Amino acid sequence: MPIIGGVNLGNLTDYLFFFADGRDDANWQAASPGYVGDVAIDGLQADERTSGNFPYAGTIYTNAATLDAWQQIVNNNPIQASGATNEVARIAALEADLVSAFQQINALPVTPGFESVSSTSLNGLNTQNNINEVFVINVTSGFSVSSKINITGDPGDVFILRWDSDANPANGYQGTVNFQSGGAIVPQGGLTPTNFINVAGNINSSGGGTTPAPPYPQGPRLNDGQGPLIIGGSDWSGGGFFTGYWLTTGAPQA
């Protein structure tokens, strides 16, 4: 069980996506150069939908008896994709991991100086001092990100970003985080994407701009983004980039 910055994420880190609900519209569309990694979904709740044809490499797990519309994604990638059904225990465990992770993160005290900051104010942050530290940051503005946010730190540093416009997770995570036009958090120094945990409500992205430079992963590649492209995949040419682990709730319910 990976514990990152004192937060036990359980088995969530083993998956590209985990959809714990999706009852409104679990719509996985062909608008990307490809995806790589295992995916899990509560198919007993979700309303799966897909359109078009896109490259995907990995296994889709569901607690339902079929993958429903997402079976087409597997069918379109016969060499590199597969499905696993009736995974009831797996999905239940992931849902428990997700709830636990939010409870842990919500309870963390904010790091002094980071009680209410804009996303772009973090550009140029450098925490290198050869000491492993955890930074809990309340991001309350600047949710539309169209620039590179360069953060430098030691290999053991962890950044936990709570994207919530009112900095009060008790009433849900307010606001929509939108990375676009090449916007991204770019790890530097000893950092990699796995040094970052983000929690948010809604998230969105759009194209344009440029991809962060290597070693930031350049496309849907094997070996943690550093190996060959998956079959049919192509490198990104800009867009919006979500760095690290992202746990989302969707919009708060009134």
C-alpha positions as CSV (number, residue, x, y, z in Angstrom):
1,M,0.0,0.0,0.0
2,P,1.7,3.2,-1.1
3,I,1.8,5.9,1.6
4,I,2.7,9.3,0.0
5,G,3.2,12.2,2.3
6,G,1.6,10.3,5.1
7,V,-1.5,9.6,3.0
8,N,-2.4,6.0,2.4
9,L,-3.8,5.8,-1.2
10,G,-4.3,2.1,-1.1
11,N,-4.4,0.5,-4.5
12,L,-5.6,3.7,-6.3
13,T,-2.1,4.3,-7.6
14,D,-2.2,1.1,-9.7
15,Y,-4.7,2.6,-12.1
16,L,-4.8,5.2,-14.9
17,F,-8.5,5.9,-14.0
18,F,-10.9,4.7,-11.4
19,F,-14.5,5.7,-11.8
20,A,-16.4,5.1,-8.5
21,D,-19.7,6.4,-9.8
22,G,-20.3,7.6,-13.4
23,R,-24.0,7.3,-13.2
24,D,-24.7,10.5,-15.1
25,D,-22.4,9.8,-18.0
26,A,-19.2,7.7,-18.1
27,N,-18.3,8.9,-21.6
28,W,-14.8,7.8,-22.8
29,Q,-14.4,9.4,-26.3
30,A,-11.9,9.4,-29.1
31,A,-10.2,12.7,-28.5
32,S,-6.7,11.7,-27.6
33,P,-3.5,10.2,-29.1
34,G,-4.1,7.2,-26.8
35,Y,-4.3,5.9,-23.2
36,V,-2.1,3.4,-21.4
37,G,-2.8,1.9,-17.9
38,D,-5.4,-0.2,-16.2
39,V,-8.8,1.3,-15.6
40,A,-11.4,0.3,-13.0
41,I,-15.1,1.3,-12.9
42,D,-18.2,0.6,-10.8
43,G,-20.1,-0.7,-13.8
44,L,-23.2,-1.4,-11.6
45,Q,-23.6,2.3,-11.2
46,A,-22.0,3.8,-14.3
47,D,-23.6,4.6,-17.6
48,E,-20.8,3.7,-19.9
49,R,-20.6,5.4,-23.3
50,T,-17.9,5.7,-26.0
51,S,-17.6,7.0,-29.5
52,G,-14.9,6.8,-32.2
53,N,-11.8,4.6,-32.1
54,F,-8.7,5.4,-30.0
55,P,-5.6,3.5,-29.0
56,Y,-5.7,1.9,-25.5
57,A,-3.4,-0.5,-23.8
58,G,-4.3,-2.0,-20.5
59,T,-7.1,-3.9,-18.7
60,I,-10.6,-2.5,-17.9
61,Y,-12.0,-3.9,-14.6
62,T,-15.7,-3.8,-13.7
63,N,-17.9,-5.2,-11.0
64,A,-20.7,-5.7,-13.6
65,A,-21.2,-8.8,-15.8
66,T,-20.1,-6.9,-18.9
67,L,-18.1,-3.9,-19.9
68,D,-21.2,-2.5,-21.6
69,A,-20.3,0.1,-24.2
70,W,-16.7,0.1,-23.2
71,Q,-16.3,-3.4,-24.6
72,Q,-15.9,-1.6,-27.9
73,I,-12.6,0.0,-26.6
74,V,-11.2,-3.5,-26.0
75,N,-12.5,-4.7,-29.3
76,N,-10.7,-1.9,-31.1
77,N,-7.4,-2.8,-29.4
78,P,-7.3,-6.6,-29.6
79,I,-3.5,-7.0,-29.1
80,Q,-3.0,-4.6,-26.2
81,A,-6.3,-4.3,-24.3
82,S,-8.5,-6.7,-22.3
83,G,-11.5,-6.7,-19.9
84,A,-12.2,-8.3,-16.6
85,T,-15.8,-8.5,-15.4
86,N,-17.5,-9.4,-12.0
87,E,-14.6,-7.8,-10.1
88,V,-16.9,-7.0,-7.1
89,A,-14.2,-7.2,-4.4
90,R,-11.7,-5.2,-6.4
91,I,-14.1,-2.3,-7.0
92,A,-15.4,-2.3,-3.4
93,A,-11.8,-2.1,-2.1
94,L,-11.0,0.8,-4.5
95,E,-14.1,2.7,-3.4
96,A,-13.0,2.3,0.2
97,D,-9.5,3.5,-0.7
98,L,-10.9,6.6,-2.4
99,V,-13.2,7.5,0.6
100,S,-10.3,7.0,3.0
101,A,-7.9,9.1,1.0
102,F,-10.3,12.0,0.9
103,Q,-10.9,11.8,4.7
104,Q,-7.1,11.8,5.3
105,I,-6.4,14.7,3.0
106,N,-9.4,16.8,4.2
107,A,-8.1,16.5,7.8
108,L,-4.5,17.6,7.1
109,P,-3.5,21.0,8.5
110,V,-2.5,23.5,5.8
111,T,1.2,24.4,5.6
112,P,1.7,28.0,6.9
113,G,2.0,30.4,4.0
114,F,-0.1,28.2,1.7
115,E,-3.6,28.8,3.3
116,S,-5.0,30.5,0.2
117,V,-2.9,30.8,-3.0
118,S,-3.4,31.0,-6.7
119,S,-2.1,28.2,-8.9
120,T,0.3,30.5,-10.8
121,S,1.9,31.8,-7.6
122,L,3.4,28.3,-7.2
123,N,5.5,28.8,-10.3
124,G,9.2,29.0,-9.3
125,L,8.6,27.3,-5.9
126,N,11.8,25.7,-4.8
127,T,11.9,23.5,-1.6
128,Q,15.3,21.9,-2.1
129,N,17.1,21.7,1.2
130,N,18.0,17.9,1.4
131,I,15.1,17.5,3.9
132,N,12.0,15.4,3.1
133,E,9.0,17.7,3.6
134,V,5.2,17.6,3.0
135,F,3.5,20.7,1.8
136,V,-0.3,20.9,2.1
137,I,-1.5,23.7,-0.2
138,N,-4.9,25.3,-0.5
139,V,-5.3,26.5,-4.1
140,T,-8.3,28.8,-4.1
141,S,-7.9,30.7,-7.4
142,G,-6.3,30.4,-10.8
143,F,-8.2,27.2,-11.7
144,S,-7.8,27.9,-15.4
145,V,-4.2,27.1,-16.0
146,S,-2.6,27.8,-19.4
147,S,1.1,28.1,-18.4
148,K,3.8,25.9,-17.0
149,I,4.0,25.8,-13.2
150,N,7.5,24.8,-12.4
151,I,8.0,23.4,-9.0
152,T,11.5,22.2,-7.8
153,G,12.1,20.0,-4.8
154,D,13.9,17.1,-3.2
155,P,13.1,13.5,-4.2
156,G,11.3,12.9,-0.8
157,D,9.2,16.1,-0.9
158,V,5.4,15.7,-1.3
159,F,3.0,18.3,-2.4
160,I,-0.7,17.9,-1.6
161,L,-2.8,20.4,-3.5
162,R,-6.4,21.0,-2.4
163,W,-8.2,22.8,-5.3
164,D,-11.2,24.4,-3.6
165,S,-12.3,28.0,-4.1
166,D,-13.5,28.4,-0.5
167,A,-10.8,26.2,1.2
168,N,-13.5,24.3,3.0
169,P,-13.7,20.6,2.0
170,A,-16.6,20.1,4.4
171,N,-19.0,21.6,1.8
172,G,-17.4,19.9,-1.2
173,Y,-14.7,21.0,-3.6
174,Q,-15.9,24.1,-5.3
175,G,-14.8,25.1,-8.8
176,T,-13.6,23.5,-12.0
177,V,-9.9,22.9,-12.6
178,N,-9.1,23.4,-16.2
179,F,-5.6,22.8,-17.6
180,Q,-5.3,24.0,-21.2
181,S,-3.0,25.4,-23.9
182,G,0.0,23.5,-22.6
183,G,-0.7,24.2,-18.9
184,A,0.8,21.8,-16.4
185,I,2.6,21.4,-13.1
186,V,6.2,20.6,-14.2
187,P,8.3,18.7,-11.6
188,Q,11.9,19.7,-11.4
189,G,15.0,19.0,-9.3
190,G,14.4,15.6,-7.7
191,L,10.7,15.6,-8.2
192,T,8.6,13.3,-10.5
193,P,4.8,13.4,-11.0
194,T,4.4,10.8,-8.1
195,N,5.4,13.6,-5.6
196,F,2.1,15.3,-6.2
197,I,-1.4,14.5,-4.9
198,N,-4.3,16.7,-6.0
199,V,-7.9,16.7,-4.8
200,A,-10.6,18.7,-6.6
201,G,-14.3,18.8,-7.6
202,N,-14.7,19.1,-11.4
203,I,-11.8,18.9,-13.8
204,N,-11.6,19.7,-17.5
205,S,-8.9,20.2,-20.2
206,S,-8.5,21.5,-23.7
207,G,-5.9,21.7,-26.4
208,G,-3.2,24.1,-27.7
209,G,0.2,25.2,-26.4
210,T,3.2,22.9,-26.1
211,T,3.9,19.7,-24.2
212,P,6.3,20.0,-21.2
213,A,9.8,19.0,-22.1
214,P,11.2,15.5,-21.3
215,P,11.6,13.7,-19.0
216,Y,7.9,14.7,-18.6
217,P,6.1,11.9,-20.5
218,Q,5.6,12.8,-24.1
219,G,2.7,10.5,-25.0
220,P,0.9,7.2,-24.2
221,R,4.1,5.2,-23.7
222,L,4.9,2.1,-21.8
223,N,7.4,1.9,-18.9
224,D,5.9,4.8,-16.9
225,G,5.7,7.0,-20.0
226,Q,9.4,6.6,-20.9
227,G,9.2,3.5,-23.2
228,P,7.8,2.9,-26.7
229,L,4.4,4.2,-27.8
230,I,1.5,1.9,-27.5
231,I,0.2,0.4,-30.8
232,G,-1.6,3.2,-32.7
233,G,-0.5,5.8,-30.2
234,S,1.1,9.2,-31.0
235,D,2.9,11.8,-28.9
236,W,1.0,14.7,-27.6
237,S,1.2,18.1,-29.3
238,G,0.1,20.4,-26.4
239,G,-3.1,20.3,-24.5
240,G,-3.8,20.3,-20.8
241,F,-1.7,18.1,-18.5
242,F,-2.8,16.8,-15.0
243,T,0.4,16.0,-13.1
244,G,0.5,13.4,-10.3
245,Y,-2.5,11.7,-8.6
246,W,-5.9,13.4,-9.0
247,L,-8.8,12.5,-6.8
248,T,-12.0,14.2,-7.8
249,T,-15.6,14.3,-6.5
250,G,-17.4,16.1,-9.3
251,A,-19.5,19.2,-8.5
252,P,-20.8,19.5,-4.9
253,Q,-24.4,18.5,-4.5
254,A,-26.7,21.1,-3.0
